[in-house]
Amino acid sequence: MYQMKRQVTYSQVGSDLKTDIATITYFFQDCALFHSESIGKGVDNLEAAKNAWFLSGWQIEVMRYPEYRENITVRTWPHEFKGLYGSRNFDILDEAGQRIVQANSIWIFMDLENMRPAKPAGQDIEGYDMEPALPMDYAPRKIKMLGVECITDRTPEPIRVRRSFIDSNHHVNNGRYVALAMDYIEGAAQITTLRVDYRKAAAMGDILYPKLLVVDGLRQVIFEDESGQPYVIVEFGVMG
């Protein structure tokens, strides 16, 4: 298990002095990357090897959001490698050691030269010591899109991918999609669950066409290309 201890800073909270679900994805992303760095499989190493683990999906459950100046511990560990995929748990503990956020993530191993999925070899998973999975109700890897009857009459403006969206893989950063999707959700503080299904990477200059679907306690924001194919499906579970 790898862990990071950190204090929640002012730049990581909103007007209510609490983090939001997008910030939590950034905490988890940092923890996963530093875990890989700690075993010699960091960004530079993977680039030299011409392969990398790409995030395929999130499932995050929030019991309580971390608050400004709170000391928290962010932890991660892999719990399964199967075929092309690896699964990794995360959680956040408060100062008393109570779990306030828990998550599962699914990653796919990619051949960067051909930009195709590839089965990882033994050396590709060496050092990622597996531990038991969290006792969560695990959702399917793919998110089923809500029906057309759930599409709202709100038509968000298309978004052109800017330089500030791009990470070292030259694609839109995974957490950025969540931050963008939150702009269409009223009552972000009421978000209790997040699922994300990454279908296709968007790059500099691409146009994201957002679509909002609403039913009961679910909100889906789908970012599509000009042909209607999804880049990403972001699904929020909202309380109340």
Stockholm file with secondary structure:
# STOCKHOLM 1.0

chainA/1-240         MYQMKRQVTYSQVGSDLKTDIATITYFFQDCALFHSESIGKGVDNLEAAKNAWFLSGWQIEVMRYPEYRENITVRTWPHEFKGLYGSRNFDILDEAGQRIVQANSIWIFMDLENMRPAKPAGQDIEGYDMEPALPMDYAPRKIKMLGVECITDRTPEPIRVRRSFIDSNHHVNNGRYVALAMDYIEGAAQITTLRVDYRKAAAMGDILYPKLLVVDGLRQVIFEDESGQPYVIVEFGVMG
#=GR chainA/1-240 SS CEEEEEECCGGGCCTTSBCCHHHHHHHHHHHHHHHHHHTTCSHHHHHHHTEEEEEEEEEEEESSCCBTTCEEEEEEEEEEEETTEEEEEEEEECTTSCEEEEEEEEEEEEETTTTEECCCCHHHHTTCCCCCCCSCCCCCSSCCCCCGGGBCSCCCCCEECCGGGBCTTSSBCHHHHHHHHHTTCSCGGGEEEEEEEECSCCCTTCEEEEEEEEETTEEEEEEECTTSCEEEEEEEEECC
#=GC SS_cons         CEEEEEECCGGGCCTTSBCCHHHHHHHHHHHHHHHHHHTTCSHHHHHHHTEEEEEEEEEEEESSCCBTTCEEEEEEEEEEEETTEEEEEEEEECTTSCEEEEEEEEEEEEETTTTEECCCCHHHHTTCCCCCCCSCCCCCSSCCCCCGGGBCSCCCCCEECCGGGBCTTSSBCHHHHHHHHHTTCSCGGGEEEEEEEECSCCCTTCEEEEEEEEETTEEEEEEECTTSCEEEEEEEEECC
//
